[in-house]
Amino acid sequence: MARIKHIAIRTPRPEQTAAFYKDVFGLKEVGQARAGVYLSDGYINLAILRSRTEDTGESPRDGAGYAGIHHLGFMVDDIDDACRKLDLAGATPMTNHTDVRHSATSGPRSYYEIKYRGPDNQEMDVTATGWIGAE
């Protein structure tokens, strides 16, 4: 069974939002995103990403100033099998498969994931290697 390992939200104020989750729930900062910060409780990560300043037209979640859940991240045992199932179910790949051995070992992109759009144009990340800060 796949496991939900991260939830990403967008907000116009990622620094204030991150401070809220750290102060109220004790989440720890575990990394920097290109457009925000990664927090974790040690099991599930919360990616807090800055809202876009311009509407991309890709989905309502990519609209300028959007605040709310942006996507979910699933950890799977076999990335090839998961991608095959996603393809067969009609999900649309948003990124290509890459060789995980060439990924950086630290920094905002220090993990390997493949992005898909599923039913209702919902975005999801799929990985077999996990994300920084979550077991």
N, C-alpha and C positions, 0 to 999 in steps of 0.2 A: 504494500500500500504506500502511495506517495504521502509525504508529510508536508504540511504547510510550515514553512520555515521563515518566511518574511512577509510582511505587509508593507506596502509603500503608500504613503499619503503625499499629497501635494498641498502646499500652503504658500501664500504670499510672504509669510514671515517664518521661515524655517528655524531661525535662531530662537525666537520666542516660543515656538511650538516645541522645540527640543527641550528647552529649559522647563517648560510645563511638565513634560513626561519624566524628565529627570527628577524634578522637585517632588512631584506628586506620587509617582510610582517607583522611584529609585532606579530607573533604567540607567545603564551605563553607556557612555559614548564609546563605540568600538571602531569607528572609522569615519572617514570623510568621503562623501559622494561628490561627483562633479557639480551637483547643484543642491547640496545639503549635507546631511549627517546621518550616520547609522547609529541607532541605539539598540540595546539588547537587554533581555532579562536572562541571557545565558542559553536560552532554548529557541526563542523566536526573536527575529530582528524586526525593528520598526525603522524603515527608511523614511526620513522626512526630507522631501524634495521641494525645491522652490517651484512655485507655479510658473508657467510660461508667461512671457510678456506679450506674446502674439499668438493668436489662434492658428493651430496647424491644420485644422479641418479633419484630422484623423479620427478623433473621437471627442465626445463632450469632455472627457477627462483631460484632454490636451488643449482645452480652451484657455484663453488668457485669463489669469486670475483664479482658475479653478481651485477650490479647496475641498478635499475629501479623499477617499480611497482611490488610488490610482491603479494598483495591480497587486497580485498575489505571487509569492514565490514558492514553488514546490520542489522538494528534494526527493529524488527517485533513486532506486538502486541501479537501474540500467538506462542511461540516457538514450541510447539507440532505440531500445524497446519503447520508451515513453514517447519519443518523437514519431516512431512508426504509428503508434496508437493515436497520437494527435493528428497526424496526417490522414489516417484512415477515417477519423471522426470529422474531417473537414475543417480542422483548425488551420489558420493561415500562419505560416512561419514569417517572423519579422526580422530574424537574423539568420545567418548561415551557421552551420556547424563549423567549429574551428578546432585546431589541435590544442588541447588544454596545456600541453607541455610548454607552449610558448607564451603562456600568460605570466604577467608580472607576479611576484610573490607578496607585494605590498602595494598600498595605495588604493584609490577609488575603484579600480577595476581588477582587484586581486582575487577574483573568483571567475568561474566559467559558468555561463548560463546561456540558454537559448530562449529567445522571446517568441511567443505565439499570440495570436488573437483567436479567442474561442467564441462561443455563442454570445450574441448581443455585443460583439466587438470588444469583449473584455480582454484585457492584456494579462498575460501570465509569464513568469520566468520559470524555467525548468533546469535543474542541475543535478548532477550526481556527486559533485565535490563540495557543495555547501557554500555558505557565506561567512565572512569574517565575524567572529563573536558569538556564533550560535553553534551548539553541539550537533 
